[in-house]
């Protein structure tokens, strides 16, 4: 049972993937053994190893780590997209997670039509009246004007990001997970959407933000989680977490003594 100010508790979380590899010495053997499914061995990849942490109301947690260290996998497990190999995730309230700003988009439809579909997909529990209000607000905020009635597939990457981010950022939630969602937006709109999302974050229960942009982590977050080799190497103060992240190339042991 979560305490009154706790929104998320993750305990003993592990995630592994089994892969198969072929051990051969020639192209002929590769061809024969793949056809006959001989001489295969299983390799286990440990993506996440024994993660334990809590997220409280008001937490804005920036997750840092090099590519492939398990950041997105952790977020997908929290949001219910993936099942962990072992461990437990307790969530109080609603979680809205955004991993790809164009997920659910149909390229042949217009921007307006896609925005309408996204509102229904992202905000399924609100009334039809509120969905209509969210749609109108998002379309106006995007500043796409006459381009709203042209096919989405004709949009530049920046225009696609404008439309999708305008819908995504329209309402707060108990827990919001944002995984590199600012990629692709043009510089002018990045500043505009950053201010809007900052307001949404302030109105939400808690936020998890995955980003490689350290200034963004500094500006928005009040805690940092550093993942390395599937483990939490640091969880706490923002500046100390950023410092730890910068020391990753020289090894975890070296930066621990610097904190």
C-alpha beads as a LAMMPS data file, in Angstrom:
LAMMPS data file: protein, C-alpha beads

259 atoms
258 bonds

1 atom types
1 bond types

-500.0 500.0 xlo xhi
-500.0 500.0 ylo yhi
-500.0 500.0 zlo zhi

Masses

1 110.0

Atoms # bond

1 1 1 0.000 0.000 0.000
2 1 1 1.423 3.369 -1.068
3 1 1 1.648 6.231 1.421
4 1 1 -0.511 9.323 0.853
5 1 1 2.258 11.261 -0.939
6 1 1 3.636 8.309 -2.913
7 1 1 2.626 7.957 -6.556
8 1 1 4.955 5.146 -7.629
9 1 1 6.943 2.393 -5.921
10 1 1 9.309 0.141 -7.855
11 1 1 10.811 -2.806 -5.985
12 1 1 13.182 -5.597 -7.052
13 1 1 12.677 -4.798 -10.721
14 1 1 14.543 -6.981 -13.210
15 1 1 14.264 -7.204 -16.974
16 1 1 16.060 -9.785 -19.090
17 1 1 15.881 -10.794 -22.738
18 1 1 16.947 -14.154 -24.141
19 1 1 18.726 -14.098 -27.503
20 1 1 20.067 -16.905 -29.681
21 1 1 23.426 -16.901 -31.394
22 1 1 25.009 -19.278 -33.919
23 1 1 28.610 -20.425 -33.512
24 1 1 30.016 -21.283 -36.952
25 1 1 33.323 -21.081 -38.762
26 1 1 32.268 -20.681 -42.396
27 1 1 29.475 -19.263 -44.534
28 1 1 28.555 -22.800 -45.631
29 1 1 28.129 -23.896 -42.005
30 1 1 26.116 -20.750 -41.244
31 1 1 23.733 -21.574 -44.109
32 1 1 23.368 -25.282 -43.223
33 1 1 22.964 -24.794 -39.498
34 1 1 20.452 -21.993 -39.831
35 1 1 18.343 -24.193 -42.084
36 1 1 18.528 -27.101 -39.623
37 1 1 18.427 -24.904 -36.467
38 1 1 21.531 -26.601 -35.104
39 1 1 24.179 -25.356 -32.729
40 1 1 22.298 -22.460 -31.218
41 1 1 22.968 -21.075 -27.767
42 1 1 20.925 -18.727 -25.627
43 1 1 22.392 -15.514 -24.319
44 1 1 20.633 -13.615 -21.569
45 1 1 20.790 -9.834 -21.696
46 1 1 20.198 -8.136 -18.336
47 1 1 18.606 -4.802 -19.190
48 1 1 17.541 -3.860 -15.653
49 1 1 18.992 -5.302 -12.441
50 1 1 17.229 -5.066 -9.079
51 1 1 15.822 -1.525 -9.239
52 1 1 14.252 -0.093 -6.075
53 1 1 12.930 3.475 -5.807
54 1 1 9.890 5.583 -4.950
55 1 1 8.333 8.585 -6.649
56 1 1 6.493 11.086 -4.457
57 1 1 4.007 13.800 -5.290
58 1 1 5.902 16.815 -6.582
59 1 1 8.890 14.796 -7.847
60 1 1 10.202 15.737 -11.276
61 1 1 12.816 13.089 -11.959
62 1 1 15.287 13.349 -14.805
63 1 1 16.634 9.970 -15.936
64 1 1 20.163 10.089 -17.321
65 1 1 22.314 7.367 -18.819
66 1 1 24.124 6.429 -22.001
67 1 1 22.157 4.811 -24.824
68 1 1 21.222 1.191 -24.144
69 1 1 21.358 1.427 -20.360
70 1 1 17.652 0.689 -19.818
71 1 1 16.013 4.135 -19.562
72 1 1 13.227 3.551 -22.066
73 1 1 12.703 -0.043 -20.917
74 1 1 12.158 1.175 -17.352
75 1 1 9.659 3.791 -18.518
76 1 1 7.775 1.270 -20.645
77 1 1 7.488 -1.078 -17.663
78 1 1 6.193 1.697 -15.404
79 1 1 3.597 2.678 -18.001
80 1 1 2.417 -0.942 -18.401
81 1 1 3.617 -1.450 -21.965
82 1 1 6.144 -4.131 -20.913
83 1 1 5.988 -6.812 -18.223
84 1 1 9.155 -7.101 -16.090
85 1 1 10.938 -10.432 -15.701
86 1 1 10.542 -10.028 -11.933
87 1 1 9.786 -7.355 -9.392
88 1 1 6.817 -5.111 -8.712
89 1 1 5.505 -1.742 -9.859
90 1 1 2.833 -0.028 -7.739
91 1 1 1.171 3.022 -9.273
92 1 1 -1.438 5.281 -7.714
93 1 1 -3.566 7.151 -10.223
94 1 1 -3.244 7.610 -13.978
95 1 1 0.001 7.440 -15.928
96 1 1 0.398 9.172 -19.287
97 1 1 3.533 8.142 -21.150
98 1 1 4.878 9.602 -24.376
99 1 1 7.700 7.753 -26.146
100 1 1 7.218 8.832 -29.739
101 1 1 5.424 12.004 -30.741
102 1 1 4.079 10.389 -33.934
103 1 1 2.741 7.148 -32.417
104 1 1 -0.795 6.457 -33.621
105 1 1 -0.505 8.899 -36.524
106 1 1 -1.907 7.988 -39.970
107 1 1 0.271 9.785 -42.545
108 1 1 -2.393 9.968 -45.258
109 1 1 -4.825 11.881 -43.012
110 1 1 -4.651 15.639 -42.497
111 1 1 -3.059 17.239 -39.462
112 1 1 -6.505 18.142 -38.109
113 1 1 -7.783 14.559 -38.506
114 1 1 -4.675 13.115 -36.867
115 1 1 -4.933 15.572 -33.969
116 1 1 -8.526 14.429 -33.404
117 1 1 -7.417 10.779 -33.316
118 1 1 -4.529 11.598 -30.951
119 1 1 -6.886 13.347 -28.516
120 1 1 -9.091 10.237 -28.378
121 1 1 -6.013 8.009 -27.967
122 1 1 -4.232 10.077 -25.289
123 1 1 -7.311 11.285 -23.350
124 1 1 -9.766 8.356 -23.533
125 1 1 -11.352 8.975 -20.108
126 1 1 -12.456 12.584 -20.550
127 1 1 -15.863 13.595 -21.906
128 1 1 -16.510 14.238 -25.586
129 1 1 -16.950 17.927 -24.758
130 1 1 -13.526 18.109 -23.083
131 1 1 -11.919 16.168 -25.939
132 1 1 -13.294 18.817 -28.295
133 1 1 -11.866 21.584 -26.108
134 1 1 -8.450 19.853 -25.989
135 1 1 -8.468 19.516 -29.777
136 1 1 -9.308 23.183 -30.384
137 1 1 -6.663 24.308 -27.896
138 1 1 -3.987 22.056 -29.443
139 1 1 -4.720 23.171 -33.009
140 1 1 -4.484 26.823 -32.045
141 1 1 -1.314 26.278 -30.011
142 1 1 0.414 24.481 -32.912
143 1 1 0.184 27.617 -35.125
144 1 1 0.002 25.409 -38.211
145 1 1 -2.869 27.411 -39.707
146 1 1 -3.825 26.336 -43.239
147 1 1 -1.408 23.367 -43.052
148 1 1 -3.819 21.669 -40.613
149 1 1 -5.911 20.581 -43.600
150 1 1 -3.041 19.112 -45.620
151 1 1 -1.845 15.475 -45.301
152 1 1 0.415 14.768 -42.332
153 1 1 2.885 12.963 -44.621
154 1 1 3.593 16.311 -46.333
155 1 1 4.707 17.890 -43.041
156 1 1 8.326 18.535 -42.203
157 1 1 9.647 16.814 -39.078
158 1 1 9.354 20.096 -37.198
159 1 1 5.698 20.510 -38.200
160 1 1 4.910 16.933 -37.170
161 1 1 6.467 17.564 -33.770
162 1 1 4.486 20.813 -33.394
163 1 1 1.150 19.120 -33.925
164 1 1 1.794 16.073 -31.739
165 1 1 3.423 17.964 -28.869
166 1 1 0.537 20.446 -28.842
167 1 1 -1.895 17.578 -28.189
168 1 1 0.353 15.744 -25.733
169 1 1 0.900 18.790 -23.539
170 1 1 -2.742 19.814 -23.213
171 1 1 -3.585 18.311 -19.800
172 1 1 -1.805 17.195 -16.580
173 1 1 -1.847 13.659 -15.114
174 1 1 -0.989 11.856 -11.865
175 1 1 2.263 10.624 -13.428
176 1 1 3.676 11.856 -16.721
177 1 1 6.532 10.054 -18.493
178 1 1 8.287 11.979 -21.266
179 1 1 10.970 10.112 -23.215
180 1 1 12.967 12.452 -25.506
181 1 1 9.746 14.043 -26.736
182 1 1 11.319 17.362 -27.804
183 1 1 13.360 15.765 -30.609
184 1 1 12.507 17.234 -34.009
185 1 1 10.785 20.442 -32.919
186 1 1 12.213 23.620 -34.405
187 1 1 14.029 26.037 -32.086
188 1 1 11.204 28.582 -31.841
189 1 1 8.612 25.955 -30.996
190 1 1 10.955 24.147 -28.567
191 1 1 10.925 27.235 -26.349
192 1 1 7.164 27.642 -26.640
193 1 1 6.405 23.970 -25.923
194 1 1 8.953 23.872 -23.101
195 1 1 7.021 26.588 -21.268
196 1 1 3.712 24.803 -21.849
197 1 1 4.998 21.413 -20.702
198 1 1 6.612 23.039 -17.670
199 1 1 3.159 24.298 -16.669
200 1 1 1.627 20.849 -17.235
201 1 1 4.372 19.274 -15.126
202 1 1 3.700 21.720 -12.291
203 1 1 0.009 20.773 -12.385
204 1 1 0.674 17.016 -12.459
205 1 1 1.340 14.723 -9.524
206 1 1 4.860 13.689 -10.605
207 1 1 6.953 13.532 -13.759
208 1 1 9.669 11.292 -15.172
209 1 1 11.709 12.951 -17.915
210 1 1 14.252 11.109 -20.068
211 1 1 16.609 13.520 -21.799
212 1 1 20.230 13.896 -22.888
213 1 1 19.909 17.683 -22.658
214 1 1 21.453 18.591 -19.299
215 1 1 20.189 22.175 -19.327
216 1 1 16.671 20.817 -19.716
217 1 1 17.200 18.512 -16.724
218 1 1 18.521 21.453 -14.684
219 1 1 15.646 23.734 -15.607
220 1 1 12.802 21.293 -14.993
221 1 1 13.827 18.535 -12.574
222 1 1 14.272 18.422 -8.791
223 1 1 15.882 14.948 -8.762
224 1 1 18.099 12.898 -11.051
225 1 1 18.280 9.146 -11.496
226 1 1 21.431 7.842 -13.168
227 1 1 21.197 4.431 -14.824
228 1 1 24.295 2.515 -15.874
229 1 1 24.478 -1.133 -16.930
230 1 1 20.874 -1.584 -15.852
231 1 1 21.418 -0.399 -12.274
232 1 1 20.624 2.800 -10.406
233 1 1 24.027 4.343 -9.743
234 1 1 22.696 7.583 -8.302
235 1 1 19.311 8.972 -7.238
236 1 1 19.025 12.413 -5.693
237 1 1 20.314 15.979 -6.105
238 1 1 20.231 17.293 -9.676
239 1 1 23.724 18.788 -9.830
240 1 1 25.320 15.766 -8.196
241 1 1 23.469 13.507 -10.611
242 1 1 24.650 15.495 -13.617
243 1 1 28.206 15.404 -12.286
244 1 1 27.960 11.638 -11.887
245 1 1 26.656 11.311 -15.449
246 1 1 29.654 13.229 -16.784
247 1 1 32.000 10.875 -14.974
248 1 1 30.497 7.747 -16.555
249 1 1 33.267 7.453 -19.122
250 1 1 35.834 7.072 -16.358
251 1 1 33.847 4.431 -14.477
252 1 1 31.285 4.402 -11.704
253 1 1 33.815 3.820 -8.940
254 1 1 35.668 7.037 -9.711
255 1 1 32.680 9.376 -9.539
256 1 1 31.295 7.941 -6.316
257 1 1 34.189 9.430 -4.438
258 1 1 33.518 12.840 -5.986
259 1 1 29.947 13.201 -4.696

Bonds

1 1 1 2
2 1 2 3
3 1 3 4
4 1 4 5
5 1 5 6
6 1 6 7
7 1 7 8
8 1 8 9
9 1 9 10
10 1 10 11
11 1 11 12
12 1 12 13
13 1 13 14
14 1 14 15
15 1 15 16
16 1 16 17
17 1 17 18
18 1 18 19
19 1 19 20
20 1 20 21
21 1 21 22
22 1 22 23
23 1 23 24
24 1 24 25
25 1 25 26
26 1 26 27
27 1 27 28
28 1 28 29
29 1 29 30
30 1 30 31
31 1 31 32
32 1 32 33
33 1 33 34
34 1 34 35
35 1 35 36
36 1 36 37
37 1 37 38
38 1 38 39
39 1 39 40
40 1 40 41
41 1 41 42
42 1 42 43
43 1 43 44
44 1 44 45
45 1 45 46
46 1 46 47
47 1 47 48
48 1 48 49
49 1 49 50
50 1 50 51
51 1 51 52
52 1 52 53
53 1 53 54
54 1 54 55
55 1 55 56
56 1 56 57
57 1 57 58
58 1 58 59
59 1 59 60
60 1 60 61
61 1 61 62
62 1 62 63
63 1 63 64
64 1 64 65
65 1 65 66
66 1 66 67
67 1 67 68
68 1 68 69
69 1 69 70
70 1 70 71
71 1 71 72
72 1 72 73
73 1 73 74
74 1 74 75
75 1 75 76
76 1 76 77
77 1 77 78
78 1 78 79
79 1 79 80
80 1 80 81
81 1 81 82
82 1 82 83
83 1 83 84
84 1 84 85
85 1 85 86
86 1 86 87
87 1 87 88
88 1 88 89
89 1 89 90
90 1 90 91
91 1 91 92
92 1 92 93
93 1 93 94
94 1 94 95
95 1 95 96
96 1 96 97
97 1 97 98
98 1 98 99
99 1 99 100
100 1 100 101
101 1 101 102
102 1 102 103
103 1 103 104
104 1 104 105
105 1 105 106
106 1 106 107
107 1 107 108
108 1 108 109
109 1 109 110
110 1 110 111
111 1 111 112
112 1 112 113
113 1 113 114
114 1 114 115
115 1 115 116
116 1 116 117
117 1 117 118
118 1 118 119
119 1 119 120
120 1 120 121
121 1 121 122
122 1 122 123
123 1 123 124
124 1 124 125
125 1 125 126
126 1 126 127
127 1 127 128
128 1 128 129
129 1 129 130
130 1 130 131
131 1 131 132
132 1 132 133
133 1 133 134
134 1 134 135
135 1 135 136
136 1 136 137
137 1 137 138
138 1 138 139
139 1 139 140
140 1 140 141
141 1 141 142
142 1 142 143
143 1 143 144
144 1 144 145
145 1 145 146
146 1 146 147
147 1 147 148
148 1 148 149
149 1 149 150
150 1 150 151
151 1 151 152
152 1 152 153
153 1 153 154
154 1 154 155
155 1 155 156
156 1 156 157
157 1 157 158
158 1 158 159
159 1 159 160
160 1 160 161
161 1 161 162
162 1 162 163
163 1 163 164
164 1 164 165
165 1 165 166
166 1 166 167
167 1 167 168
168 1 168 169
169 1 169 170
170 1 170 171
171 1 171 172
172 1 172 173
173 1 173 174
174 1 174 175
175 1 175 176
176 1 176 177
177 1 177 178
178 1 178 179
179 1 179 180
180 1 180 181
181 1 181 182
182 1 182 183
183 1 183 184
184 1 184 185
185 1 185 186
186 1 186 187
187 1 187 188
188 1 188 189
189 1 189 190
190 1 190 191
191 1 191 192
192 1 192 193
193 1 193 194
194 1 194 195
195 1 195 196
196 1 196 197
197 1 197 198
198 1 198 199
199 1 199 200
200 1 200 201
201 1 201 202
202 1 202 203
203 1 203 204
204 1 204 205
205 1 205 206
206 1 206 207
207 1 207 208
208 1 208 209
209 1 209 210
210 1 210 211
211 1 211 212
212 1 212 213
213 1 213 214
214 1 214 215
215 1 215 216
216 1 216 217
217 1 217 218
218 1 218 219
219 1 219 220
220 1 220 221
221 1 221 222
222 1 222 223
223 1 223 224
224 1 224 225
225 1 225 226
226 1 226 227
227 1 227 228
228 1 228 229
229 1 229 230
230 1 230 231
231 1 231 232
232 1 232 233
233 1 233 234
234 1 234 235
235 1 235 236
236 1 236 237
237 1 237 238
238 1 238 239
239 1 239 240
240 1 240 241
241 1 241 242
242 1 242 243
243 1 243 244
244 1 244 245
245 1 245 246
246 1 246 247
247 1 247 248
248 1 248 249
249 1 249 250
250 1 250 251
251 1 251 252
252 1 252 253
253 1 253 254
254 1 254 255
255 1 255 256
256 1 256 257
257 1 257 258
258 1 258 259
